[in-house]
Structures are given as C-alpha cells and as structure tokens.
Amino acid sequence: MIRAQFAMVINLDKCLGCHACAINGKKVWTNREGQEYAWWANVETRPGVGYPKLWEDQERYGGGWVLVNGKLRLRLEVEKKFKPLEMRDYYTPYTYDYKALFAPEVGEEQPVANPINMYTKKPMEIKWSPNWDDDLGGANIYGKADPNWKNIQASIYMTLRNIFMFYLPRLCNHCLNPACVAACPTKAIYKRKEDGIVLIDQTRCKGYRYCEIACPYKKIFFNWKTGKSEKCIFCYPRLEVGLPPICVETCVGRIRYVGVVLYDEDKVLEAASAPEDKLVAAHRSIILDPFDPKVIKQAKADGVPDNFIKAAQESPAYYMFKKWEIALPLHPEYRTLPMVFYIPPLSPVIASMGPNGTYDAKYESIIPSIDEMRIPLQYLANMFAAGNVDEVKKALKRLVAIREFFRRINVEGMSKMAAASVLQEVGLSIEDADLIYKWLALGKDRWVIPTRNRPPRLASQRIPSIQSS
C-alpha cells in the first residue's frame, strides 16, 4: 500500500535561534488556559538539556520502541515505566506584576515588576524557563547533562576554547510508526490516511497520558486545565487550503522546507525493526521514487490523488532525504520513523583552507582531527544517525562539495563543467547543485503543498478537533 505523507526538512546551518517558529506557533494554537508551558515548536541550544529537560533520556522516561526477540514493543511496556512529565520538567508559567510599575506612590527607587506564578498568583523566584540554557547560558553546568555525549568525553568540549553551539528547532515529527498512537488506550490519537498527519481527537481523549510517556520526543503536552493531551497538528487547516505550517512561513532564516513523500506502508515495521546502524538506510528505503511509473500506477490504485503525486515529484523533502541524502532523522534509534528531517550543521566543521586557499570534498580535508574539530562527528551521529558516523560524513561531504563547486565558479572563474569534478566525487550532478543552491542558499520555493478537495463529512465520521478554543 502506497501512502502520501507530509514531511519537513530543517537546515540547521542557517537557524538563527530567533524563536519566531515557537512564538507564532504558540500564538496560533494555544489560546486557552492550561497550555502556558506548551510550545508546539521550540528551539533548543546544543549542547544542552533541551525542552522539556532531558527529553532524550529514554532510560528515564521510557519513550519510543525497543526490539524484543526481533519484534517491536513499546519501551514503556517492556520496562514497566510510567513516568508522566511534571510541571518542573518544563517550567512554572509566570507573568509579572505590571501594576507595580504604575503605582501612584512616587518612591526613591525604580519600580520593579516582580514575577508572579500564573497558577497560584503568588510571587515566585524564576529558576528555569524554556530557554534557560539558550546560547550556551550555563553550558558548563547543563551542557554535560546532554544525553548526546554518548561515547564522547564531554569535558574536552566544555572548555571555552573547544565549545561549539548550534540551534535545534523541534516539533511533532508526525512519525510513520508513532509510539503515541500505539500507546493510547482510547484510540484518541490517529494518523490521517490522506497525508500522514498525527492528530488527537479531543472528544475521545481521557487524559491517561500514556501518549505523553510513549512519545520519545516529548511533543505531546498534557493540559492540566482540561485534562486532555494536545500537540502540534502540522497546521493541517492551513495545508488544506494550500498554505504551509505557520512555523515554516514565518521562519526568519527560511530554513524550513515542506513537501509530500510517497512511502510503502507495508514495509514500515520492517524498516523500524532494522539494526541501529542501518536505521537511516532502512528509513530511506521505504520512501519511494515518485517518478517511477510502477510507483505512480500503484499510488493511483491506492487512492493517492494526482496532485499529491505531482507534489511528491517536486518535494524538497524527497530530494533532501531520499535522493541527495543530505538530511537525517532526529534520533532514529527511537524507531518511530520521524518525518521531520535535519540537515546537519556544517560550519564550523571545516577547520581551515588548504595551502593554496581551497578545499576539496575528500574526507581528510573536510573532517579535521579531534584536536581541530568544533562539532564532534560522533555528537551529530548520536543525534541524527543512531551513532552511525558514516551517515553524517556523507551528508557533510556533499554539502561542502556544493560550497566548493560554487566557489570555483564565483571566485576562481571556472566554468560549471570544469568545476563539476568536485560534484562527481560525491555523486551529485550540476542540476543537483543548482537545485540545492536554490533551496538552501536562496530559500526559494521552500514548500510544495497540494490542496485536497474533501467531500462533505457525515455526522457519524470522526472529525479531528482543532486544539484551540
């Protein structure tokens, strides 16, 4: 069975850490009480503990899937863990006593608006917030707790001389094998067949919070006011009229790309059950070639509309994840097959130019020794490739080849044909380079969104509830 799925790619090389995605997503979808701490999109600084704190520590929370005798099982079932997140894992929502700024009494000291707990309405001391460790704030304290230091001596990089930093925007991954859907006892969470978006039916949710535990990315939020779980809905009301998710359209750095991919639904469990070092390759293997006549014929037979097939042929997500292999999933070892992909940060991986002022696409010139490197390859591999360094090397090698290709043209005055040798070494064509430059450097045509004409729904059919009042 061939299905269509909306997917997103985020270019970490260009993220500014401005939080525009987080702010706009929150304003659009969290306009009722009880979701003050919920951020459908958020931006984390790495190294760091993330938001909520230490969400990647599955030994602590029991999220995602594990293999037991060759079969997938929810980690929370295998390890018998039931640890819902507490408010302190996020932060205590607060506001300020703004009335104190306009007090009629004139004093000798500058008036101060002290923080007020939004729930108790009492004064409080702020000890944590969503961006508490932003821009390496307190990295010497919090950075060492980052779970991605596996197989790396963190202390080497926690010094001023060696420290590195990049931003990691996150949202619900709308996975192909979502653990939250499997964990929900009331079947309130479901994956839409027409586009793969994962939603929560608010009329069926009973607030058991199994979904919150099962989601390894901790992108399901429990509303303490309503007693129900809520999450990112990929702005599906916007998609249905041809508009991109709000985080994509308002991204200042223009680093987000949205498109449709076609995948083989029958091979999802097989891909999710692959050995850890093969998970990325297995994930790519179920994404199908939208230009293949056999795929097109079967997709139509399985009910995929023509405009979705056309959109898949123009999809940035297909090219970046499947064809060029420059984008990677976040923590594939969770085995949910996430459909939000990341182009790993290249700068400042390249330490220096060669003796003649150039660099090429050979590994030894791109990937410096551990003494010279700023972002450890193993750190990136632990985050985006289940520890497989080769997957990260491949992506970085192709990205630097693109830079060298255009440098040869624009700086050295070479023709495209003469400069193309650096592309051939990494398996790219001139046409690939031009399209990568158009998308990554210029940020043009960042989304391809087919609209879907829906027939009137019957009253008996389930209609997803938009998570705002």
Beta strands, then each sheet from edge to edge (+ up, - down):
strand 1: 2-11
strand 2: 42-46
strand 3: 65-68
strand 4: 71-74
strand 5: 94-96
strand 6: 115-117
strand 7: 166-170
strand 8: 189-191
strand 9: 198-200
strand 10: 220-223
strand 11: 228-231
strand 12: 256-264
strand 13: 328-329
strand 14: 340-343
sheet 1: 12+ 1- 14- 13+
sheet 2: 2+ 7-
sheet 3: 3+ 4-
sheet 4: 5+ 6-
sheet 5: 8+ 9-
sheet 6: 10+ 11-
end
